[in-house]
Amino acid sequence: RQKTFLVTKPDLTHLTRHQYCSKSRGTNLAGKPVLTLFTKECCQLCDEALEDLGPERLDMVELREVDITLEENEHWFNKYRYEIPVFYLNKKFLCKNRMDLDLFDAEIKKLSQET
């Protein structure tokens, strides 16, 4: 006998950061703050930082990744090669080396009060 489940929101907790980003691109992101992650392939600290954020916080933002190892991102590579993960929120530096959840929450709250 087959079970039927009603899912109202996709469960993204099992996805890698690359899969999460590709899933996010298809949704309506109007009005969401942009969280930019400066990263590279096989960055375990980046994966851990996104895990720390969790799906609820990630749903509040449009997540964009910048692969610092790409030729067009040489500037970011020179600046952050020893610092990743590095996060910007709406083009403003947020944190590096790990996700500061208290700071993220405070900045999201501040942005929501501005609108």
C-alpha positions as CSV (number, residue, x, y, z in Angstrom):
1,R,0.0,0.0,0.0
2,Q,1.4,3.4,-1.0
3,K,1.4,6.3,1.4
4,T,0.6,9.8,0.3
5,F,2.2,12.8,2.0
6,L,1.1,16.4,1.7
7,V,4.2,18.6,1.6
8,T,3.5,22.4,1.9
9,K,7.2,23.5,1.8
10,P,10.1,21.6,0.3
11,D,12.6,20.1,2.7
12,L,15.9,21.5,1.8
13,T,17.9,20.3,4.8
14,H,19.5,17.4,2.9
15,L,20.7,19.5,-0.1
16,T,24.2,20.6,-0.6
17,R,24.8,24.3,-0.9
18,H,24.9,24.0,-4.7
19,Q,21.6,22.2,-4.9
20,Y,20.0,24.7,-2.5
21,C,21.1,27.6,-4.7
22,S,19.8,26.0,-7.8
23,K,16.5,25.2,-6.1
24,S,16.2,28.8,-4.9
25,R,16.7,30.4,-8.3
26,G,13.3,29.3,-9.6
27,T,11.3,30.9,-6.8
28,N,9.9,34.5,-6.6
29,L,12.6,36.3,-4.7
30,A,11.3,39.9,-5.0
31,G,11.9,41.8,-1.9
32,K,14.2,39.3,-0.2
33,P,17.6,40.4,1.0
34,V,20.6,39.0,-0.9
35,L,23.0,36.8,1.0
36,T,26.2,36.4,-0.9
37,L,28.5,33.6,-0.1
38,F,32.1,33.8,-1.3
39,T,33.2,30.2,-1.6
40,K,35.0,27.6,-3.7
41,E,34.4,23.9,-4.6
42,C,34.7,21.4,-1.7
43,C,34.5,24.1,1.0
44,Q,33.5,22.1,4.1
45,L,33.4,25.3,6.3
46,C,31.0,26.9,3.7
47,D,28.7,23.8,3.9
48,E,28.8,23.9,7.7
49,A,27.9,27.7,7.7
50,L,24.9,27.1,5.5
51,E,23.9,24.1,7.7
52,D,24.1,26.5,10.7
53,L,21.8,28.9,8.9
54,G,19.3,26.2,8.3
55,P,16.3,26.2,5.8
56,E,14.2,28.7,7.8
57,R,16.9,31.4,7.7
58,L,17.8,30.6,4.1
59,D,14.2,31.0,3.1
60,M,14.4,34.6,4.2
61,V,17.1,35.5,1.7
62,E,18.1,35.0,-1.9
63,L,21.4,33.0,-1.6
64,R,24.0,33.8,-4.2
65,E,27.4,32.1,-4.4
66,V,30.6,33.6,-5.8
67,D,33.2,31.0,-6.7
68,I,36.4,32.8,-5.9
69,T,38.5,30.3,-8.0
70,L,36.9,31.4,-11.3
71,E,39.1,33.6,-13.4
72,E,36.6,36.5,-13.4
73,N,36.6,36.5,-9.6
74,E,40.4,36.9,-9.2
75,H,39.9,40.0,-7.1
76,W,37.8,38.1,-4.6
77,F,40.3,35.2,-4.6
78,N,43.1,37.6,-3.7
79,K,41.0,39.2,-1.0
80,Y,39.3,36.1,0.6
81,R,41.3,32.9,-0.3
82,Y,42.2,32.3,3.3
83,E,39.0,33.6,4.8
84,I,36.1,31.6,3.3
85,P,33.3,31.3,4.0
86,V,32.7,35.1,3.6
87,F,29.1,36.4,3.7
88,Y,27.7,39.7,2.5
89,L,24.1,40.8,3.1
90,N,22.8,43.2,0.5
91,K,26.4,43.9,-0.7
92,K,27.5,44.8,2.8
93,F,30.1,42.7,4.6
94,L,28.4,40.5,7.2
95,C,30.9,38.0,8.6
96,K,33.8,35.6,7.6
97,N,35.2,32.2,8.6
98,R,31.9,31.1,10.1
99,M,28.3,32.3,10.1
100,D,27.5,34.6,13.0
101,L,23.9,33.7,13.6
102,D,23.2,36.5,16.1
103,L,24.5,39.1,13.7
104,F,22.6,37.6,10.8
105,D,19.3,37.6,12.8
106,A,19.9,41.2,13.9
107,E,20.6,42.4,10.4
108,I,17.6,40.6,9.0
109,K,15.4,42.1,11.7
110,K,16.9,45.6,10.9
111,L,16.2,45.2,7.2
112,S,12.6,44.1,7.9
113,Q,12.0,47.2,10.0
114,E,13.2,49.4,7.2
115,T,10.6,48.2,4.8
